[in-house]
Amino acid sequence: MSTVNNLSKDLQKFIDKFEPNKFKVMRSGIEVKGMNNIHEAIETAKGLIEKLKLNLQVSHNAEMVSYGAFEVRTL
């Protein structure tokens, strides 16, 4: 189990289960980077959040999609 300081429990659970290769910690969550199939990764992340009943949301825009990234934020 990897641990990053100052992350919510829900966000840490997400990181442990999703196991992103690269992510950047931000004030309100993380940016998951380097995804080859961004659409599949986003759907997987949303499914994991729903399954584990985490208080998180997935956010993305065209710029992030262009470099294979999306954000997972605390609500």
KEVEXKE-521881 format. One line per 10 residues: number of its first residue (from 1); their letters; for each residue z, x, y of N, C-alpha, C, O. Coordinates in Angstrom, 2 decimals, always signed. Example, Ala and Ser with C-alpha at 12.3 -4.5 7.8 and 13.67 -1.06 7.14 Angstrom:
BEGIN
1 = as = +7.80:+13.19:-5.69:+7.80:+12.30:-4.50:+7.80:+13.20:-3.30:+8.46:+14.24:-3.32 | +7.08:+12.85:-2.25:+7.14:+13.67:-1.06:+7.87:+12.90:+0.03:+8.04:+13.41:+1.14;
//
This chain:
BEGIN
1 = mstvnnlskd = +0.00:+0.85:-1.18:+0.00:+0.00:+0.00:+0.00:+0.89:+1.24:+0.89:+1.72:+1.42 | -1.01:+0.70:+2.08:-1.03:+1.46:+3.32:-0.27:+0.69:+4.39:-0.25:-0.54:+4.37 | +0.36:+1.40:+5.29:+1.13:+0.74:+6.35:+0.75:+1.35:+7.69:+0.73:+2.57:+7.85 | +0.45:+0.50:+8.64:+0.19:+0.92:+10.00:+1.30:+0.34:+10.85:+1.59:-0.85:+10.76 | +1.93:+1.16:+11.68:+3.04:+0.72:+12.51:+2.63:-0.40:+13.44:+1.48:-0.46:+13.90 | +3.57:-1.29:+13.73:+3.43:-2.36:+14.72:+2.39:-3.43:+14.37:+1.87:-4.07:+15.28 | +2.08:-3.63:+13.13:+1.19:-4.71:+12.73:+2.02:-5.87:+12.21:+3.08:-5.68:+11.62 | +1.53:-7.07:+12.44:+2.22:-8.24:+11.91:+2.18:-8.20:+10.38:+1.33:-7.54:+9.79 | +3.11:-8.91:+9.77:+3.14:-8.96:+8.30:+1.86:-9.55:+7.75:+1.33:-9.07:+6.75 | +1.35:-10.60:+8.42:+0.10:-11.22:+7.96:-1.06:-10.24:+8.04:-1.89:-10.17:+7.13;
11 = lqkfidkfep = -1.14:-9.49:+9.12:-2.22:-8.53:+9.28:-2.11:-7.41:+8.26:-3.12:-6.94:+7.74 | -0.90:-6.97:+7.96:-0.71:-5.93:+6.96:-1.11:-6.44:+5.57:-1.72:-5.71:+4.79 | -0.76:-7.70:+5.26:-1.18:-8.29:+3.98:-2.69:-8.34:+3.88:-3.26:-8.05:+2.83 | -3.35:-8.71:+4.99:-4.81:-8.76:+5.00:-5.40:-7.38:+4.72:-6.30:-7.26:+3.89 | -4.91:-6.36:+5.39:-5.42:-4.99:+5.19:-5.22:-4.54:+3.75:-6.12:-3.94:+3.15 | -4.05:-4.83:+3.19:-3.76:-4.43:+1.82:-4.69:-5.10:+0.80:-5.07:-4.47:-0.19 | -5.04:-6.36:+1.03:-5.89:-7.09:+0.09:-7.38:-6.85:+0.34:-8.14:-6.71:-0.62 | -7.80:-6.81:+1.59:-9.21:-6.63:+1.94:-9.64:-5.18:+1.76:-10.80:-4.91:+1.44 | -8.72:-4.25:+1.96:-8.94:-2.81:+1.80:-10.16:-2.30:+2.56:-11.08:-1.75:+1.95 | -10.18:-2.49:+3.89:-11.34:-1.97:+4.64:-11.35:-0.45:+4.63:-10.30:+0.19:+4.70;
21 = nkfkvmrsgi = -12.56:+0.13:+4.53:-12.69:+1.59:+4.57:-12.37:+2.14:+5.95:-11.73:+3.18:+6.09 | -12.83:+1.42:+6.97:-12.59:+1.86:+8.35:-12.13:+0.67:+9.17:-12.73:-0.40:+9.12 | -11.07:+0.87:+9.94:-10.67:-0.15:+10.89:-9.95:+0.50:+12.06:-9.34:+1.56:+11.93 | -10.04:-0.18:+13.18:-9.41:+0.30:+14.41:-8.34:-0.70:+14.80:-8.59:-1.90:+14.87 | -7.13:-0.21:+15.05:-6.03:-1.08:+15.46:-6.19:-1.39:+16.95:-6.40:-0.49:+17.77 | -6.09:-2.67:+17.26:-6.19:-3.14:+18.63:-4.92:-3.89:+18.98:-4.07:-4.12:+18.12 | -4.78:-4.26:+20.23:-3.56:-4.95:+20.68:-3.32:-6.24:+19.90:-2.19:-6.51:+19.50 | -4.36:-7.03:+19.68:-4.17:-8.34:+19.06:-4.58:-8.39:+17.59:-4.56:-9.46:+16.98 | -4.94:-7.25:+17.01:-5.35:-7.25:+15.61:-6.05:-5.95:+15.24:-5.66:-4.87:+15.67 | -7.10:-6.08:+14.43:-7.88:-4.91:+14.02:-9.37:-5.21:+14.15:-9.79:-6.37:+14.12;
31 = evkgmnnihe = -10.15:-4.16:+14.28:-11.60:-4.25:+14.19:-12.00:-3.57:+12.89:-11.75:-2.37:+12.71 | -12.61:-4.32:+12.00:-13.08:-3.79:+10.73:-14.48:-3.28:+10.97:-15.33:-4.00:+11.49 | -14.75:-2.02:+10.60:-16.02:-1.37:+10.92:-16.76:-0.94:+9.66:-16.19:-0.82:+8.58 | -18.06:-0.70:+9.84:-18.88:-0.08:+8.81:-19.22:-0.96:+7.63:-19.41:-0.46:+6.52 | -19.29:-2.27:+7.84:-19.61:-3.17:+6.74:-21.13:-3.23:+6.57:-21.86:-3.48:+7.53 | -21.61:-3.01:+5.35:-23.05:-3.06:+5.08:-23.59:-4.47:+5.15:-24.62:-4.71:+5.78 | -22.93:-5.41:+4.51:-23.33:-6.81:+4.54:-22.30:-7.56:+5.37:-21.33:-8.11:+4.83 | -22.52:-7.59:+6.67:-21.52:-8.13:+7.60:-21.24:-9.61:+7.34:-20.10:-10.05:+7.42 | -22.28:-10.38:+7.04:-22.08:-11.81:+6.83:-21.22:-12.09:+5.59:-20.35:-12.96:+5.62 | -21.46:-11.36:+4.53:-20.65:-11.51:+3.32:-19.21:-11.05:+3.58:-18.27:-11.69:+3.11;
41 = aietakglie = -19.05:-9.96:+4.31:-17.72:-9.44:+4.61:-16.92:-10.43:+5.45:-15.72:-10.62:+5.22 | -17.57:-11.06:+6.42:-16.89:-12.05:+7.26:-16.46:-13.25:+6.41:-15.33:-13.73:+6.56 | -17.32:-13.73:+5.55:-16.97:-14.87:+4.69:-15.84:-14.51:+3.73:-14.96:-15.32:+3.47 | -15.87:-13.29:+3.20:-14.80:-12.83:+2.32:-13.48:-12.76:+3.07:-12.44:-13.18:+2.55 | -13.51:-12.23:+4.28:-12.30:-12.13:+5.10:-11.73:-13.52:+5.40:-10.53:-13.74:+5.29 | -12.60:-14.45:+5.78:-12.15:-15.82:+6.07:-11.54:-16.47:+4.84:-10.52:-17.15:+4.93 | -12.17:-16.26:+3.68:-11.66:-16.81:+2.43:-10.30:-16.24:+2.08:-9.41:-16.97:+1.63 | -10.14:-14.94:+2.27:-8.86:-14.30:+1.98:-7.76:-14.82:+2.90:-6.64:-15.07:+2.45 | -8.07:-14.98:+4.17:-7.10:-15.51:+5.13:-6.67:-16.92:+4.73:-5.49:-17.25:+4.77 | -7.64:-17.73:+4.34:-7.33:-19.10:+3.92:-6.51:-19.12:+2.63:-5.52:-19.84:+2.53;
51 = klklnlqvsh = -6.93:-18.33:+1.66:-6.25:-18.29:+0.35:-4.79:-17.85:+0.49:-3.91:-18.42:-0.14 | -4.55:-16.84:+1.31:-3.20:-16.31:+1.48:-2.41:-17.03:+2.57:-1.25:-16.71:+2.82 | -3.05:-18.01:+3.22:-2.42:-18.80:+4.28:-1.85:-17.89:+5.38:-0.71:-18.03:+5.81 | -2.69:-16.94:+5.82:-2.29:-16.00:+6.85:-2.56:-16.59:+8.23:-3.50:-17.36:+8.41 | -1.74:-16.24:+9.17:-1.86:-16.72:+10.54:-2.80:-15.78:+11.32:-2.40:-15.13:+12.28 | -4.06:-15.73:+10.87:-5.07:-14.83:+11.42:-6.38:-15.58:+11.62:-6.59:-16.65:+11.06 | -7.25:-15.00:+12.43:-8.59:-15.56:+12.59:-9.60:-14.43:+12.68:-9.27:-13.32:+13.11 | -10.82:-14.71:+12.26:-11.92:-13.75:+12.32:-12.72:-14.03:+13.58:-13.02:-15.19:+13.90 | -13.07:-12.98:+14.28:-13.85:-13.09:+15.50:-14.97:-12.06:+15.45:-14.77:-10.94:+14.99 | -16.15:-12.44:+15.94:-17.26:-11.49:+15.99:-18.27:-11.96:+17.02:-18.27:-13.12:+17.43;
61 = naemvsygaf = -19.11:-11.04:+17.45:-20.20:-11.37:+18.36:-21.42:-10.54:+17.98:-21.35:-9.71:+17.07 | -22.52:-10.77:+18.66:-23.78:-10.10:+18.31:-23.66:-8.58:+18.42:-24.22:-7.86:+17.59 | -22.95:-8.10:+19.41:-22.81:-6.65:+19.58:-22.08:-6.03:+18.39:-22.50:-5.00:+17.86 | -20.98:-6.66:+17.96:-20.22:-6.14:+16.82:-21.04:-6.20:+15.54:-21.00:-5.27:+14.73 | -21.78:-7.28:+15.36:-22.60:-7.42:+14.15:-23.63:-6.30:+14.09:-23.97:-5.83:+13.00 | -24.14:-5.87:+15.24:-25.17:-4.83:+15.26:-24.67:-3.50:+14.68:-25.47:-2.71:+14.20 | -23.36:-3.24:+14.73:-22.84:-2.02:+14.12:-21.90:-2.31:+12.94:-21.07:-1.48:+12.59 | -22.04:-3.49:+12.35:-21.32:-3.82:+11.12:-19.84:-3.97:+11.29:-19.06:-3.45:+10.48 | -19.41:-4.69:+12.34:-17.99:-4.83:+12.60:-17.62:-6.28:+12.92:-18.46:-7.07:+13.33 | -16.35:-6.59:+12.72:-15.78:-7.86:+13.14:-14.30:-7.65:+13.38:-13.73:-6.66:+12.93;
71 = evrtl = -13.67:-8.58:+14.08:-12.25:-8.47:+14.38:-11.45:-9.46:+13.56:-11.93:-10.55:+13.24 | -10.25:-9.07:+13.22:-9.28:-9.97:+12.61:-8.08:-9.95:+13.55:-7.45:-8.91:+13.76 | -7.77:-11.11:+14.10:-6.73:-11.22:+15.13:-5.60:-12.12:+14.68:-5.79:-13.04:+13.88 | -4.42:-11.83:+15.20:-3.30:-12.72:+14.97:-3.43:-13.92:+15.90:-3.95:-13.82:+17.01 | -2.95:-15.06:+15.43:-3.01:-16.28:+16.26:-1.81:-16.38:+17.15:-1.69:-17.34:+17.91;
//
